[in-house]
Amino acid sequence: MTVEFAEDERMVIDLVEKFVENDLMPLEKAVMAREAAGQPVALLPEEEAPLLAKCKALGLWALDAPEEIGGANLRTAVMLAIQERVKSTITPFIIPPDSPNLHMLQAVATPEQKKKYMEPYARGEMKSCIGISEPGAGGDPADMKTRAVRDGDEWVINGRKIWVSNVPKSDFIILMASTDPAKGARGGITAFILEKGTPGFTIEREIPMLAGARTYEFTLDDVRLKDSQVLGQVGQGFAPMQKRLTVRRLEMGAMCVGMAERALKMMCQHVQQRETFGAKLAERQAIQWWIADAATKIHATRLMVMDAADRQDRGDDVRTVASMVKVFATEMAQEVLDNAMQSFGAMGMTRELPFAIMSQRLRLSRIYEGPSEVHRMVIARRTLKQWG
């Protein structure tokens, strides 16, 4: 299918494209140097501050937040087109706020919670993260052991979370915990809002990941939260969590398109200049087939992403489609990038090009937000049910 963008939507997308080219791309050299030195791949405060200020000045802020709190309320297709462009660079930057948690808050937060957490989050005044995975239950959130037990008008929470991004910078954490282990995902998981500095919350360690990323492990030792910090209904945390994961999985599809197209562009430019054995690489059939396959698969993936966006905006259940997008897009981009690296020869193996970070990010993407194997299992299960 083809998604048509209105003139004002196209203007926003073009504005983002220019921002990426003029402001984010020039920072790539510094980002690559940090990764090569084993440092976190993150922007320094003096680099991030002017980017945020420019976004604010350009109106690139709260793009999918509701209009009543100052957002632009852009539809999913536009947001994914923006994501495609922002993720074509290895410079780590998110136009505030990070969408998945915003959508989870918007879906189930009380009016008081929206005022206290969602509105400042949409304005870029607060940061957040989400704690789902646990040691031994990463790919099966329904098996989580972190337990929340009611004690009067409070909840006492004990447990451990791992692979959580952005913990030290977060003002609040959306925390998933089991409130009825016997029910599991069908009425036994509850979401809570855990504020920074809550007694009993301890960051145990920082975990270096591929591509210079960092995740964290934290513990919860008799953490006490009020009923007002329950996000949504007690026992009904799994569905809004899945909604949040679906938003991220569609974003990942757009991210993969952006990275794959960047790699294809670099490969096309290189092979038309590089000569070996008296002929340009672009004249070799193997290279031509890499290019043809890349262009075809990028086109197919973009269509998948835009179709999912259109269904999401119509209110359809896109969980299965989002799983398809995540599996297909991550594996497509990995293949395109690997061939692009091969076409550059030894230079493609260096840390002087963005390929190294892109490749590691793509390898990570086949694990986080659900491993490819779990998504294939889910797709197969639902397809069998459909035709059963």
Beta strands, then each sheet from edge to edge (+ up, - down):
strand 1: 128-131
strand 2: 147-151
strand 3: 154-165
strand 4: 172-178
strand 5: 189-195
strand 6: 201-208
strand 7: 214-226
strand 8: 230-231
strand 9: 275-276
strand 10: 279-280
sheet 1: 1+ 4+ 5- 8+
sheet 2: 2+ 3- 7+ 6-
sheet 3: 9+ 10-
end
